[in-house]
Amino acid sequence: MTDATPPSLIVEMQGIVKRFPGVLANDHVDFELRPGEIHALLGENGAGKSTLMNVLAGLYRQDAGIIKVKGSLVEFSSPRAAIQAGIGMVHQHFMLVPSQTVTENILLGLDDPRFFMRLNEYDAKIAKLGERFGLKVDPRAKIWQLSVGEQQRVELLKMLYRGANVLIMDEPTAVLAPTEIEGLFQTLRAMVAQGKSVIFISHKLQEVTAIADRVTVLRRGKVTAAGVVTKGVTRQELARLMVGREVVFSIDKKPRQPGEVILDVKDLQAENDKGFPALRGVSLHVRAGEIVGVAGVAGNGQTELSQVIAGLRKCRQGEVILNGDRVNNRDTLYGIQHGMAYVPEDRTHVGSAPNLSVTDNVIMKKYRKPPISRGSLLDMGAATNFAKELKQAYDIMVPTVNTPVRLLSGGNLQRVILAREISGQPDFMVAVQPTRGLDVGAIEGVHRLLLAQREVGAAVLLISEELEELLSLSDRVYVIYEGKIMGEVKIASTEPDQSLIETIGQMMTGTPLEQIRKEGSLAHG
Amino acid sequence: MAESTLSKQRMPWRIKIEPRLDEPPAWLPAAVSVGAIILALILGGVLIAFAGGNPFASYAHIARASFGDLGVLSDTIVKATPIILTALACSIAFRMKLWNIGAEGQFIMGAWGASAVVLAPIVPAESSRWLFIPVMIMAGMAMGAVWGFIPGYLKAKFNVNEIISTLMLNYIAISWVNFWVFAVWTEGGFQMSPKFPQAAWLPRLSEYAKSVPLFRGLTTHAGLLLGIAAAIVLWFIVYRSRWGYEIRLIGDNPNAARYAGINITRNTIWVMMLSGALAGLGGMSEVGGVVHRLQTAPIAAGYGFTGIIVAWLAKLNPLVIILVSVLFGALILAGREIQPSGVPKMIQGIILVCLIASDFLLRYRIRIVRGEEA
């Protein structure tokens, strides 16, 4: 690969369209991969990165668009066809048989060896292949004995053994401990040095700038930057391309004097599901009648923060005080009974029961008290009336309140959840990604509801990855990075303020506010 | 994957299976179920014909042998009674996605508990029916509940797979009853206990033959009333009570239930105990209403396992369970007429497979697409 001759392309995807029921996952996406490069595919959750790569790896078929490999048109009917063309994908969830050895897993599904296994020979072969690419793993070890990082190496070896020239890595660092990430990066570098090409899917800016030669950014199924050389862009620019910043509509936010502190979070420390630290001392507060935003790139502790506040996750240290009452590390019910509302990130898997009716879903936090309950019985008449009232008041589009909520669109389902949470007249509400995946009209509806909460004097903590949403709704914004608060800024007007966005962008990539201020004053002085 | 294609690429048409995005029309589930049963009867008929029988004659015989006159109808209902209770037991556990396949063992323990009241004896032998029956009901339900509590507690506290633990507890229950029947309560070395005094029998229709001559010889007993009452109570619990709401919520989405502040651990234990108690009531009804003594294991005769099938076919609805149980009671009774085992069991199996498979049509829509476009 020299700079003089323009390198030919190994993979070309043109105008790829992929629809799922109700979602346009890829909207005329173009993507190009050069031989011997690490090309990052950057975007938020749900931006369409994995879909695009599943199309390339033969798992999905595109609804429109063409794929060329080494200049010739291809159509993959299965992952097997893709791997024959030299394209292999390592998925987020490994596809290995735990009770079998590394070699057995790698040989699985191949025509050779035919009948007699002669595993010793293959063990040696695989050990050699591993050495070549710096993928150290014992071929005779059983998969269940291996760490997650080692299992990932087995997946890589599986693809290399099948002769893959293009390796697609779907968020490979998500499952790794920080120390393992550097090892993975070395492997990837060794592979491109030997002529392989790598597509690296990620939503983490720091990783993309550390490992990738070029980057393509996707946002809501569309390309916002195609094949940009990473050396020429800053993380801030990438962040902006990823989350966007055009203001879709203006909203009517009246100035309002905030009241007393409703929620006080002090020095919160907690672990994520894998046992790694996710929150490393988060402190923040929310006053009555104000919306406080938490900005940050996904996976920096936002989910865990909301879960600890809502009582769904235990914290190791620190306190969550709601109206002067400690709510952390108690039953979830305690928070609910003390005026806490929670709009979870995952509408279908946490926020609702998909096969139960709208009525059953809206009484989730009310069924313990009259008029819905009469002693240990439920008054279904009262419940139905309540659901009908909410349907009217919150403009929920369903034929009847007996319809199961799995049949509702994302926007309608979010309205059901918001209606349920707001109708409890909470003192405090934590809303996580309340507009993710919604169309513009539905987003506006959600924003109005959140602002209405501020009007009536509730305290709202809004955790979002959409910067424009935070800037237009919040009174103050905290920025979180790797489980720590980098700083806090006041939002004076709903107009986008360029220097403010710049500051938030810097904090989102790990620079604390004091440091930015110091550098700023140095530059000016 | 959101959709799949079932044909080669270069076909002039292909079958496309796609998930239903809208609610299926209200008549569809019933129509699909009826269609599935008709298909199952046709398949069963084909197999009967292969075995050298006449399918039409066989089906007619089955119908006559189970619904033909008042006597056999009564026998059908006697067979259906324990199934109602075991199916209710399974339905409430399945509602919370707890796969209790131990209704058999809970049934046997219930039978043992009710028998202990008479044989231990807990209640003096000369007591009246008004003392015997309530105490036997309580003892049967309590023993069933204990047999449900064990797997429920293990599941809730240590996440022990309830399928395995309930299955294994079945065998323990069988051995437990064997021990008592052979060693403690044996009647002259036979593998059965002495017969209960009349006061410990559930009243039968035939007892009222003096005032209602029609009832002469009918063996239908008060266990049926227990079953129907239990079904109605369970219906109220599931659809009209706070607890039932929690059970439905946990069953549909445990994450949402946790989010709503519901204690899943406690509910797991309670629901398994209720499930066990219902199966135990079935065991009590069988010893008190039919056998009138404690025998070795065949006392349950697979009612616990039939209950799983019936609960499933009734889509876990307690009131529908009564109807489906009568149908299965008929099949069991007719089975005796035709063949000790075999054909009726086979037809049961085919009906179940067809009904479960037909569920697919409610969730997916099948379309035939011409050409390459989708």
Interface residues (C-beta under 8 A of the other chain):
Chain A: F20 P21 G22 L59 Y60 D63 S77 A310 G311 L312 D331 T332 L333 Y334 G335 I336 Q337 Y342 P344 D346 H349 V350 G351 S352 A353 P354 N355 L356 D360 I363 M364 K365 Y367 R368 S373 S376 L377 L378 M380 T403 P404 L407
Chain B: M1 A2 Q9 E18 P19 L21 D22 E23 F236 Y239 R240 S241 R242 W243 G244 Y245 R248 L249 D252 N253 N255 A256 A257 R258 Y259 A260 G261 I262 N263 A374
